Amino acid sequence: MESQLNAMNPSSSSSQTDERVEWVRASMERHEGELLRYALSLVGDLPAAEDIVQDAFFKLCKQEPASLRGRLVPWLFTVVRNQALDRHRRESRWPKASETEAAGLAGDAPSPAASVEVRDDVRNLLSLLSALPENQREVVRLKFQNQMSYREISQLTRLTETNVGFLLHTAIKTLRRRFERLDSRPGASARQSQSHP
């Protein structure tokens, strides 16, 4: 990637090239992890997800920083999403990422010393999330894993902001109801009484 950064525009002045290289490098450092998690959740294959993110940053190298001012993150997510959709069309299949694998890349993953209850709750929630329809899973991931606004999600998915809100509301309501059902199971009540003396 370094050689790609340095070969962006040989006709521009050295200081402009240096500034552009630094802009792309800083963008990579800041957004590569979240883009990788998103790509992995779309294609289900880590090497393919890495290729998609690398391609997104290669495309960024060809962009003028001023043209993306204030909209860099939605642009990067859109490129990643489009690359994943193109890959899906080429391969005519779209394997689903293991939610556990995608969550394992997250920087906020529970430490090994985390309690069994928290690990069970996370495992249950990820299982419930994977049972949602794909469009609901995608907006939930974008909103809560990538902290995107309704407008950014709308631009990325080409859904209306109202539809994004409806999908999120429906997904959260479904997750809450199913999670409460899990907590009301016989084994869960014993666990609750142990954790809340």
C-alpha positions, 0 to 999 in steps of 0.5 A: 500500500505504501508504494500505491500511496507514493505513486499517486500523482507524480506531476503534483508538487512534492508538498501536495503529494506529501500532504495527500499521502499523510491524509490517506495514511491518517484515514487508514489508521483511523478507519481501517478497523471499522471498515474491516469489521463491516466488510467481514460482516458482509462477505464472511471471509477475512482475506476477501474483507481485507482485499475489499478494504485495501481496494477502498483505500486505493480508490481513496488515493485517487480522490482529492481530499477537498472533494471528501471533506466532511463526508469521508467516512460515509464515502469509505463505507459506501465504497466497501459496501459496493465492493462487497455487493460487486463481489457477491454478484461476481460469485453469485453467493454471499456467505454470511460472516460469523457474528462472533468472528466479526465481533472478535475484531472489535476493539471493545471485545470483552477481556478474558477476565470478563464474567461468564454472565457477560460472555453469555449475554454477548453470545446470546445477543450475537445469536439473536442478531444473526437471526434478524433479517439481513437489512435489519442486521446491516442497519444495526451494525452500522448504527451501533458498531460503526456509530453512523447517523441515520443520514449516513446509513441512509446514504450508504444503503440507499434507504430513506432515513425513515426506513432506516429508523423503522428497521432499527426500531423493529430490530431493537424491539425484536432483540429486546423481546427475544433477549427477555425470553432468554432471561426468563428461562429456568437457568437464567433465573438462577443466574440472575439471583446469583448476580443480584443478591 
